[in-house]
């Protein structure tokens, strides 16, 4: 690590000089499916910047600096590095992020995209475009991040599949076509054509990260290199010469400089997408121009815990210049903090710099209240609107219970877990108040396995981890009658009914097109036009739960004292949706409508202790009379397998309630796209491998929530209730209230 520091100190003055010139800066990162070679590719880039010896590049996995990443040979966090590279006689600073490819860690990808202007998408030449490639490209395009393509592992086409030069060319064109169809599907309309990759223009690199060579078509044309020469290099064993003549790092860094826009260009189209403020204001203009002299505005992409320094905040300076000693305002936390130190990253090392201007990625010490997705601004600009909230595509649907072997370690364990949630907001920690159990929820079993491993490493505490449990959601399938909720003192009565929230409204909440904070008239207009809402009902929205997608609507008129208890009703609604009546699982997709109320005139008789239970009981009774059900999480599976094994694979899927959505076949590979309940997925990996004698690639990602089959519902509810120590019998509306 110290050698990295020495190299960087030598270059520090040069780096700061470049950092002031946006035209010589690029912010980029790797994006890919798991095991397609992102981190090995990043090693080559480090070598090019003089930070790794050529002997270990490709094997060092320098960006995988967390021990489990080296052990598992996979990336589980996003790592940052600033690379110095000369191109066309000019020096450039390339701020580079290596992101994870496994679906369980897409949260890290989401956060990294905020600070990137371009994505180097790495695709395995044999496997081609996989599910996770599709997911990360879609995420990138939603954040207006421009993709370029690196087709890796060309050696596999030669050594494993023994393709001729003509067939290799055909395979490459197929991958480019698949990749461009993703851009056609997900790119913003104005970039659909401009951002498609063209091999002839040098927007596609081909090579082998492991063997450290790479070319683009224009480079090959210029030097006269043909595919037959590459095949020959592998057959006759002079691949090292290929790496010496066409070093991968030069090819990729040149492609990034040529085809990924500098921050002052990218921010002109990214800022209107990421920031809802007035673009004609001084701040708006500074953000569009990446002006180093404008007000300081930083988008936070991640927060991690340094055991020696404390919390380190990483983010992109979109406007202004951040300096050591600056006082800043953290919008999410509504707090002022002093920046104690500013750094740039070199893999696991941080290098202290006196300042960092707009267009660069920076790390800060002292901004302890900041969280991923937050906006940090100059202290005297605290009224600046924040950046758009980050949208995570996966939800925490798998839970484990953690229990320290020594009860005295409980507090320290909880503290360490809270720190982990700061670092990875896609984790959720809940302390069961009744049992004292710590419940940790994550996106998948691997996510939780890594999280608990890191917890053990950090705390050295001995604890047990339960078998993974699936999180469900409760929902209704019909509209209920109106139910009356009485306050415990019988002085207040609230009347509610519930019904399912339509998919269009759920989508509007998920994409944050409508939010609770919006102007009610603007929100009502969107709901009317895009989801067919009635005007009065749309204007009567009191609360939107954007975590589980529930809405509270007021349809009363002229009720005395209702305004005074509105906040208590909203609190009661939120309390209710966290754990439903069927099995104490969160409620999803519910519209709760208040139709009437009788409110006591004396404030002493209408406090939260009276109103919240009345709200909850009426909503619970209404849910139980509206055909309640459980929703289970489904995974989308992409399976690539030799055609001989299609039958064996489909029978494994059928055994686990899997549903085949699509099947296509090429000469040496069949592609099966299927859906599978998470509940059935725990042994699926071993079974798929056994069914296809190991000759199978697959990927899984969260797809959607779906009602559990009716035949399973009652038994499943009873099982969950029993596990949670509740009465096994499913409650009835009359357990909460008398029907009105």
C-alpha positions in Angstrom: 0.0 0.0 0.0 2.9 2.4 0.8 4.3 2.0 -2.7 0.9 3.3 -4.0 1.2 6.3 -1.8 4.8 7.0 -2.9 3.8 6.9 -6.6 0.9 9.1 -6.0 2.7 11.7 -4.0 5.1 12.1 -6.9 2.1 12.7 -9.2 0.0 14.7 -6.7 0.9 18.2 -8.1 0.2 17.0 -11.6 -3.1 15.4 -10.6 -4.3 18.6 -8.9 -3.4 20.6 -12.0 -5.5 18.3 -14.2 -8.3 18.2 -11.6 -8.9 21.9 -12.3 -9.5 21.3 -16.0 -12.8 19.4 -16.6 -11.9 18.6 -20.2 -9.1 16.4 -18.9 -11.2 14.5 -16.4 -13.3 11.3 -17.0 -15.5 9.6 -14.4 -16.1 6.0 -15.3 -16.5 2.5 -13.9 -16.9 -1.1 -14.7 -20.4 -2.7 -15.1 -21.0 -6.4 -15.7 -22.5 -9.7 -14.9 -20.7 -11.7 -12.1 -17.5 -13.4 -13.3 -17.3 -11.6 -16.6 -13.9 -10.1 -15.6 -14.5 -6.6 -14.3 -11.9 -6.7 -11.5 -9.3 -8.4 -13.6 -9.9 -5.7 -16.2 -9.4 -3.0 -13.4 -6.1 -4.6 -12.5 -4.9 -4.0 -16.0 -5.8 -0.3 -15.7 -4.0 -0.1 -12.4 -0.9 -1.5 -14.1 -1.2 1.1 -16.8 -1.2 3.8 -14.2 2.0 2.3 -12.6 0.2 1.1 -9.5 0.6 -2.7 -10.0 3.5 -4.7 -11.4 2.8 -6.3 -14.8 3.5 -9.7 -13.3 0.6 -9.6 -10.8 -1.9 -7.6 -12.8 -4.8 -9.9 -13.7 -4.1 -12.0 -10.6 -3.8 -9.4 -7.9 -7.5 -8.4 -7.8 -6.2 -5.2 -6.3 -9.7 -3.6 -6.3 -10.9 -6.6 -4.3 -9.3 -5.3 -1.1 -11.8 -6.8 1.3 -10.5 -10.2 2.3 -13.6 -12.1 1.5 -13.4 -10.7 -2.1 -10.0 -12.2 -2.5 -11.2 -15.5 -1.0 -14.4 -15.7 -3.0 -12.8 -14.2 -6.2 -15.7 -11.8 -6.5 -16.4 -8.1 -5.9 -18.9 -7.3 -3.1 -18.2 -3.6 -2.7 -17.6 -0.7 -5.1 -13.9 0.4 -5.0 -12.6 3.8 -6.3 -9.4 4.8 -7.8 -8.0 7.9 -9.6 -5.8 7.0 -12.6 -3.2 9.3 -14.2 -2.9 8.6 -18.0 -1.4 10.4 -20.9 -3.2 10.3 -24.2 -2.5 12.3 -27.4 0.3 14.1 -25.6 -2.1 15.4 -22.8 -2.4 14.1 -19.2 -5.8 12.9 -18.0 -7.3 12.1 -14.6 -9.7 9.1 -14.8 -11.7 8.5 -11.7 -12.6 4.9 -11.9 -15.0 2.7 -9.9 -15.0 -1.1 -9.9 -18.5 -2.3 -9.1 -19.8 -5.8 -8.1 -21.6 -8.0 -10.7 -23.5 -10.4 -8.4 -27.1 -9.5 -8.3 -27.1 -9.4 -4.5 -24.9 -6.3 -4.6 -26.7 -4.2 -7.2 -27.2 -1.6 -4.4 -23.5 -0.8 -4.7 -23.9 -0.4 -8.5 -26.9 2.0 -8.0 -24.8 4.2 -5.7 -21.7 4.1 -7.9 -23.6 5.2 -11.0 -24.5 8.6 -9.4 -20.8 9.6 -9.6 -20.0 8.1 -13.0 -20.6 9.7 -16.5 -19.6 6.5 -18.4 -19.8 2.8 -17.9 -17.3 0.3 -19.2 -19.6 -2.7 -19.7 -17.6 -6.0 -19.6 -19.2 -9.0 -21.3 -17.8 -12.5 -21.5 -17.4 -13.5 -25.1 -18.8 -17.0 -24.5 -21.7 -16.2 -22.2 -22.7 -12.9 -23.9 -25.3 -10.5 -22.5 -26.7 -12.0 -19.3 -29.5 -10.9 -17.0 -27.2 -8.9 -14.8 -25.6 -7.2 -17.8 -29.1 -6.2 -18.8 -29.8 -5.0 -15.2 -26.7 -2.8 -14.9 -27.1 -1.3 -18.4 -30.6 -0.4 -17.5 -29.5 1.1 -14.2 -26.8 3.1 -16.0 -29.1 4.4 -18.7 -31.7 5.5 -16.0 -28.9 7.6 -14.5 -27.9 9.0 -17.9 -24.5 7.2 -17.8 -23.1 6.5 -21.2 -22.0 2.9 -21.8 -19.1 1.6 -23.9 -18.4 -2.1 -24.4 -15.4 -4.4 -23.7 -15.9 -8.0 -24.9 -13.6 -10.0 -22.6 -12.3 -13.6 -22.6 -11.8 -13.8 -26.4 -9.3 -16.5 -25.5 -12.3 -18.8 -24.5 -13.7 -18.6 -28.1 -10.3 -19.8 -29.4 -9.3 -22.4 -26.7 -12.7 -23.7 -25.4 -15.1 -23.4 -28.4 -12.3 -23.6 -31.1 -14.0 -21.1 -33.3 -12.5 -19.9 -36.6 -11.6 -16.2 -37.1 -14.8 -15.8 -39.2 -16.9 -17.4 -36.4 -15.2 -15.2 -33.8 -16.2 -12.1 -35.8 -19.7 -13.4 -36.0 -19.9 -14.0 -32.3 -18.7 -10.4 -31.6 -21.3 -8.9 -34.0 -24.0 -10.9 -32.2 -22.9 -9.5 -28.8 -22.8 -6.0 -30.2 -26.3 -6.4 -31.6 -27.6 -7.7 -28.2 -26.0 -4.9 -26.4 -27.3 -2.2 -28.8 -30.8 -3.7 -28.4 -30.5 -3.0 -24.6 -29.6 0.6 -25.4 -32.6 0.8 -27.8 -34.8 -0.5 -25.0 -33.6 1.5 -22.0 -31.8 4.6 -23.2 -33.3 8.1 -22.9 -35.1 8.9 -26.2 -32.5 11.6 -27.1 -29.6 9.2 -26.8 -31.1 6.0 -28.2 -29.1 6.3 -31.5 -26.1 8.4 -30.3 -25.2 5.9 -27.5 -25.4 2.7 -29.5 -21.9 1.3 -29.8 -20.2 1.0 -33.2 -17.1 -1.3 -33.4 -15.9 0.7 -36.5 -15.7 3.9 -34.4 -13.7 2.3 -31.6 -16.6 2.1 -29.1 -16.1 -1.7 -28.7 -12.9 -3.2 -27.3 -12.0 -6.9 -27.7 -9.5 -8.8 -25.6 -8.5 -10.8 -22.6 -8.1 -9.1 -19.2 -6.3 -12.2 -17.9 -3.7 -12.1 -20.7 -3.6 -8.3 -20.6 -4.2 -7.5 -24.3 -7.0 -5.6 -26.0 -7.8 -3.9 -29.3 -10.4 -1.9 -31.1 -11.3 -2.3 -34.8 -9.7 1.1 -35.8 -6.5 0.0 -34.0 -6.5 -3.3 -35.7 -7.1 -1.7 -39.1 -4.3 0.8 -38.5 -1.7 -1.8 -37.5 -2.9 -4.6 -39.9 -3.8 -7.0 -37.0 -6.3 -9.7 -38.1 -8.3 -12.3 -36.0 -6.2 -15.0 -37.6 -3.1 -13.4 -36.0 -4.8 -13.6 -32.6 -5.8 -17.2 -33.1 -2.2 -17.9 -34.1 -0.8 -16.2 -31.0 -2.8 -18.6 -28.8 -2.0 -21.7 -30.9 1.7 -20.9 -31.1 2.0 -19.5 -27.6 3.1 -15.9 -28.2 0.2 -14.1 -26.3 2.8 -12.1 -24.3 3.8 -10.4 -27.5 0.1 -9.5 -28.1 0.0 -8.0 -24.6 3.2 -6.0 -25.3 2.0 -4.6 -28.7 -1.7 -4.0 -27.7 -1.8 -3.5 -23.9 -5.3 -3.7 -22.6 -5.0 -0.6 -20.3 -4.0 1.7 -23.2 -6.9 0.4 -25.4 -9.5 0.8 -22.6 -8.3 4.1 -21.2 -8.1 5.5 -24.7 -11.6 4.3 -25.5 -12.9 5.9 -22.2 -11.2 9.3 -23.0 -12.5 9.3 -26.6 -16.1 8.2 -26.0 -17.0 9.0 -22.4 -17.8 12.7 -22.0 -15.9 15.0 -19.6 -17.9 16.2 -16.5 -18.7 19.7 -17.9 -20.3 18.0 -21.0 -22.1 15.2 -19.1 -23.5 17.4 -16.4 -25.4 19.5 -19.0 -27.7 16.5 -19.6 -27.3 14.6 -16.4 -28.2 17.5 -14.0 -31.8 18.0 -15.3 -32.3 14.3 -14.7 -30.7 14.0 -11.3 -31.6 17.4 -9.7 -35.1 19.0 -9.4 -34.0 22.5 -8.7 -34.2 25.7 -10.8 -31.7 25.3 -13.7 -31.7 29.0 -14.3 -30.6 29.8 -10.7 -26.9 30.5 -9.9 -26.7 27.0 -8.4 -28.4 25.4 -11.4 -26.0 27.1 -13.9 -23.0 26.1 -11.8 -24.2 22.5 -11.8 -24.7 22.4 -15.5 -21.3 23.8 -16.2 -19.4 21.8 -13.4 -18.2 25.3 -12.3 -15.3 25.0 -9.8 -16.1 28.6 -8.6 -19.8 27.9 -8.0 -21.5 26.9 -4.7 -20.2 23.5 -3.4 -22.7 20.7 -4.2 -21.7 17.1 -3.6 -23.7 13.9 -4.3 -22.8 11.2 -1.8 -22.4 7.7 -3.3 -21.2 5.7 -0.3 -20.2 5.9 3.3 -17.8 3.5 4.8 -16.3 2.9 8.3 -12.6 3.3 8.7 -11.5 1.6 12.0 -9.0 4.4 12.6 -10.6 7.5 11.2 -14.3 6.8 11.6 -16.9 7.4 8.8 -15.6 8.3 5.4 -18.0 9.9 2.9 -17.4 9.4 -0.8 -19.1 11.5 -3.4 -18.9 13.5 -6.6 -18.3 17.2 -6.6 -20.9 18.5 -9.1 -20.2 22.2 -8.5 -17.8 24.3 -6.5 -14.5 23.2 -4.8 -14.4 21.4 -1.5 -11.5 22.2 0.8 -10.2 20.9 4.1 -11.8 23.0 6.8 -14.9 24.0 4.8 -18.2 24.1 6.7 -20.9 22.2 4.9 -24.6 21.4 5.3 -25.9 17.8 4.9 -29.4 18.1 3.5 -30.7 14.6 4.6 -29.5 15.0 8.2 -30.3 18.8 8.3 -26.9 19.3 10.0 -23.8 21.4 9.7 -20.4 19.8 9.8 -16.8 20.8 9.2 -14.7 18.9 6.6 -11.6 17.7 8.5 -9.8 16.2 5.5 -10.3 15.7 1.8 -8.9 12.7 -0.1 -8.7 11.0 -3.4 -8.8 7.2 -3.7 -6.1 4.7 -4.8 -7.9 1.4 -4.3 -7.7 0.7 -0.5 -5.6 3.8 0.1 -6.7 7.4 0.5 -4.4 10.2 -0.4 -4.8 13.5 1.4 -5.4 16.4 -1.0 -5.9 20.1 0.0 -9.0 20.5 -2.2 -11.0 18.9 -5.0 -12.8 21.0 -7.7 -16.1 20.2 -9.5 -16.1 17.2 -11.8 -14.1 14.9 -9.5 -14.7 12.1 -7.0 -13.7 12.9 -3.5 -13.6 11.3 0.0 -14.4 13.4 3.1 -13.7 13.0 6.8 -15.9 14.8 9.3 -19.2 14.6 7.5 -20.5 11.8 9.8 -24.2 12.4 9.4 -24.1 11.9 5.6 -25.6 8.8 4.1 -25.5 7.2 0.6 -27.8 9.2 -1.7 -27.4 12.4 0.4 -26.5 15.8 -0.9 -23.8 17.9 0.8 -23.8 21.7 0.1 -21.9 24.8 1.2 -23.1 25.8 4.7 -24.5 29.1 3.5 -26.5 27.4 0.7 -28.6 25.1 2.9 -31.9 25.7 1.0 -30.5 24.1 -2.2 -32.8 21.2 -3.4 -31.1 17.8 -3.0 -30.3 15.3 -5.7 -33.0 12.8 -6.6 -33.2 9.8 -4.2 -31.5 6.7 -5.4 -33.8 3.9 -6.6 -32.7 0.4 -5.6 -34.0 -2.3 -7.9 -33.7 -5.2 -5.4 -35.5 -5.3 -2.0 -34.4 -7.1 1.1 -36.4 -10.3 0.9 -34.3 -12.8 2.9 -33.8 -12.6 6.6 -31.6 -14.3 9.2 -31.7 -14.1 13.0 -28.4 -13.3 14.7 -27.7 -14.2 18.3 -24.5 -13.6 20.2 -23.3 -16.6 22.2 -22.5 -14.2 25.1 -25.5 -11.9 25.9 -23.1 -9.2 27.1 -22.0 -8.8 23.4 -25.5 -7.8 22.2 -25.0 -4.0 22.3 -21.7 -4.2 20.5 -23.1 -6.5 17.8 -26.1 -4.2 17.2 -23.8 -1.1 17.0 -21.6 -2.9 14.4 -24.7 -3.9 12.4 -25.9 -0.4 12.4 -22.6 0.7 10.9 -22.9 -2.0 8.2 -26.4 -0.7 7.3 -24.8 2.8 6.9 -22.3 1.3 4.4 -24.9 -0.8 2.6 -28.4 0.6 2.7 -29.9 -2.5 1.0 -29.4 -4.3 4.3 -32.1 -3.9 7.0 -31.7 -4.5 10.7 -34.6 -5.0 13.1 -34.5 -5.8 16.8 -37.5 -8.0 17.8 -38.7 -6.2 20.9 -40.4 -9.3 22.3 -37.6 -11.9 21.8 -34.6 -9.6 21.6 -33.6 -11.3 18.4 -31.6 -9.4 15.9 -33.1 -9.8 12.4 -30.9 -9.0 9.4 -32.5 -8.8 6.0 -30.7 -8.7 2.7 -31.3 -9.0 -1.1 -30.3 -12.7 -1.2 -28.6 -15.5 0.7 -25.1 -14.5 -0.6 -25.7 -10.9 0.5 -26.4 -12.1 4.0 -23.5 -14.6 4.0 -21.0 -11.8 3.1 -22.6 -9.4 5.6 -22.4 -11.9 8.5 -18.8 -12.8 7.6 -17.8 -9.1 7.6 -19.6 -8.7 10.9 -17.6 -11.5 12.5 -14.3 -10.1 11.0 -15.0 -6.7 12.4 -16.3 -7.5 15.8 -14.5 -10.8 16.5 -17.8 -11.7 18.4 -19.0 -15.2 18.5 -22.6 -15.4 17.2 -25.0 -17.9 15.7 -26.9 -17.3 12.4 -30.2 -19.0 11.8 -31.3 -20.6 8.5 -32.4 -17.9 6.0 -36.1 -17.0 6.2 -38.1 -15.4 3.4 -39.8 -12.1 3.9 -43.4 -11.9 2.6 -45.8 -9.0 2.0 -49.5 -8.9 2.9 -52.0 -7.6 0.4 -55.7 -7.5 -0.4 -57.5 -8.6 -3.6 -60.9 -6.8 -3.2 -62.5 -3.7 -1.7 -63.6 -4.0 1.9 -66.7 -2.7 3.6 -66.4 0.4 5.8 -65.2 -0.4 9.3 -65.5 1.7 12.4 -62.4 2.1 14.7 -63.1 3.2 18.2 -60.5 4.8 20.4 -59.7 3.0 23.7 -61.7 5.7 25.6 -64.7 5.3 23.2 -64.7 9.1 22.6 -63.4 9.0 18.9 -64.6 7.0 16.0 -62.9 6.7 12.6 -64.4 5.0 9.5 -62.2 3.3 6.9 -62.3 1.0 3.9 -59.4 -0.5 2.0 -58.8 -1.7 -1.6 -55.8 -2.8 -3.7 -53.7 0.0 -5.1 -53.5 -0.3 -8.9 -50.1 -1.2 -10.6 -49.9 2.2 -12.4 -49.9 4.0 -9.0 -47.4 1.6 -7.5 -45.1 2.3 -10.5 -45.5 6.1 -10.0 -44.5 5.8 -6.4 -41.6 3.4 -7.2 -40.1 5.8 -9.8 -40.7 8.7 -7.4 -42.9 10.5 -10.0 -45.3 11.1 -7.2 -44.0 11.7 -3.6 -45.6 12.7 -0.3 -43.7 16.0 -0.3 -45.0 17.2 -3.7 -47.5 19.9 -4.3 -50.9 18.1 -3.9 -52.3 19.7 -7.1 -49.3 18.6 -9.2 -49.5 15.1 -7.7 -53.3 14.9 -8.4 -52.8 15.9 -12.0 -50.2 13.0 -12.5 -52.5 10.5 -10.8 -55.5 11.6 -12.9 -53.6 11.4 -16.2 -51.4 8.4 -15.6 -53.4 6.2 -13.2 -57.0 7.3 -13.8 -57.7 8.6 -10.3 -60.7 10.6 -9.4 -59.8 14.3 -8.9 -61.1 14.7 -5.3 -59.6 11.4 -4.2 -56.2 12.3 -5.7 -56.3 15.7 -3.9 -57.2 14.0 -0.6 -53.9 12.0 -0.3 -52.5 12.4 3.2 -49.7 10.0 3.2 -47.6 7.9 0.7 -45.6 5.0 2.1 -42.8 4.7 -0.6 -41.2 1.8 1.1 -44.1 -0.7 0.8 -46.2 1.3 -1.6 -49.3 2.2 0.4 -51.5 5.3 0.2 -53.8 7.0 2.8 -56.6 9.1 1.4 -59.0 11.4 3.2 -62.5 11.4 1.6 -64.3 13.2 4.5 -65.7 16.7 4.4 -66.4 19.3 7.1 -65.4 17.1 10.1 -64.6 19.1 13.2 -61.2 18.8 14.8 -60.0 16.4 12.0 -57.1 18.6 11.1 -55.8 18.4 14.8 -55.6 14.6 14.7 -54.4 14.2 11.1 -50.8 13.5 12.1 -51.9 10.8 14.6 -54.0 9.1 11.8 -51.0 9.2 9.5 -48.8 7.7 12.2 -51.4 5.0 12.9 -51.5 4.2 9.1 -47.6 3.8 9.0 -47.6 1.7 12.1 -50.3 -0.5 10.6 -48.6 -1.1 7.3 -45.3 -2.3 8.9 -46.9 -5.5 10.1 -50.3 -6.7 8.8 -53.0 -8.8 10.5 -52.4 -12.1 8.6 -48.8 -12.8 9.7 -47.2 -9.6 10.9 -45.5 -9.1 7.5 -45.3 -5.7 5.9 -48.4 -4.7 3.9 -47.9 -3.8 0.2 -50.0 -2.1 -2.4 -52.9 -0.9 -0.1 -55.2 2.1 -0.5 -56.7 3.1 2.8 -59.6 5.5 2.6 -61.0 7.5 5.6 -64.7 8.2 4.9 -66.0 9.7 8.1 -64.9 10.5 11.7 -66.3 11.6 15.1 -63.6 13.5 17.0 -63.8 14.5 20.7 -63.6 18.3 21.3 -61.2 18.0 24.2 -57.5 17.6 23.0 -56.8 15.5 26.2 -59.2 12.9 24.9 -57.9 12.7 21.3 -54.1 12.2 21.6 -52.0 9.6 19.7 -52.7 6.9 22.3 -56.4 7.1 21.3 -56.2 7.8 17.6 -53.5 5.4 16.5 -55.1 2.2 17.9 -58.5 3.3 16.4 -56.8 3.7 13.0 -55.0 0.4 13.2 -58.0 -1.8 14.4 -60.3 -0.4 11.7 -57.7 -1.0 8.9 -56.9 -4.5 10.2 -60.6 -5.4 10.2 -61.0 -4.0 6.7 -58.0 -5.9 5.4 -59.3 -9.2 6.8 -62.6 -8.7 4.9 -61.0 -7.8 1.6 -59.7 -11.2 0.5 -56.3 -10.9 2.2 -53.3 -12.8 0.8 -49.6 -13.1 1.1 -47.3 -12.0 -1.7 -44.0 -13.9 -2.2 -40.9 -12.6 -3.9 -40.1 -14.2 -7.3 -36.7 -14.4 -8.9 -36.0 -14.0 -12.6 -33.6 -16.8 -13.8 -31.5 -16.6 -16.9 -30.1 -20.0 -17.7 -27.6 -20.8 -20.5 -27.1 -24.6 -21.0 -26.1 -27.1 -23.7 -29.3 -28.1 -25.7 -28.8 -31.7 -24.5 -29.8 -30.7 -21.0 -32.9 -28.6 -21.6 -35.2 -31.4 -20.4 -33.2 -32.0 -17.2 -33.2 -28.3 -16.4 -36.9 -27.8 -17.0 -37.8 -30.7 -14.7 -35.7 -29.1 -11.9 -37.7 -25.8 -12.4 -41.0 -27.6 -12.5 -40.2 -29.3 -9.2 -39.7 -25.9 -7.6 -42.8 -24.1 -8.9 -40.7 -22.5 -11.6 -42.4 -21.0 -14.6 -40.6 -20.9 -18.0 -41.2 -17.5 -19.7 -39.1 -17.8 -22.8 -36.7 -20.3 -24.5 -34.3 -19.6 -27.4 -31.7 -21.9 -29.0 -28.4 -21.3 -30.7 -26.2 -24.0 -32.2 -24.2 -24.6 -29.0 -26.3 -22.9 -26.3 -29.9 -22.8 -25.2 -31.2 -19.8 -23.3 -34.0 -20.4 -20.8 -35.7 -17.4 -19.0 -37.8 -18.4 -16.1 -39.4 -17.2 -12.8 -38.9 -19.0 -9.5 -40.2 -18.3 -6.0 -37.4 -17.3 -3.6 -38.9 -19.8 -1.2 -37.9 -22.6 -3.6 -34.4 -21.2 -4.5 -32.2 -22.4 -1.6 -31.0 -25.6 -3.2 -31.5 -24.7 -6.8 -27.8 -24.0 -7.6 -26.7 -27.5 -6.7 -29.7 -29.1 -8.5 -29.1 -27.1 -11.7 -25.4 -28.0 -11.7 -26.2 -31.7 -11.1 -28.9 -31.8 -13.8 -26.5 -30.4 -16.5 -23.4 -32.1 -15.3 -21.9 -28.7 -14.5 -22.4 -27.4 -18.0 -24.7 -24.6 -17.1 -24.5 -20.8 -16.5 -27.3 -19.0 -14.7 -28.1 -15.8 -12.9 -30.9 -14.9 -10.6 -32.3 -11.5 -9.7 -35.4 -10.2 -7.9 -38.3 -10.0 -10.3 -41.6 -9.1 -8.6 -44.0 -9.9 -5.8 -46.7 -12.4 -6.6 -49.7 -13.9 -4.6 -48.8 -17.3 -3.2 -51.0 -20.1 -4.6 -54.4 -20.3 -2.9 -53.8 -23.9 -2.0 -50.7 -23.0 0.0 -52.0 -19.8 1.6 -53.6 -21.0 4.9 -50.8 -23.4 5.7 -48.1 -20.9 5.0 -49.8 -18.2 7.2 -50.1 -20.7 10.0 -46.4 -21.7 9.7 -45.3 -18.0 9.8 -47.6 -17.3 12.8 -46.3 -20.3 14.6 -42.6 -19.3 13.9 -43.3 -15.8 15.3 -45.0 -17.1 18.4 -48.5 -15.9 17.5 -51.7 -17.9 17.8 -51.8 -20.2 14.8 -55.4 -19.5 14.0 -55.9 -16.8 11.3 -57.6 -13.7 12.9 -61.1 -12.6 11.8 -62.3 -9.0 11.3 -64.4 -9.3 14.6 -61.1 -9.8 16.5 -60.4 -6.2 15.9 -63.7 -4.5 15.5 -67.5 -4.9 14.9 -68.5 -4.2 11.2 -70.2 -0.9 10.6 
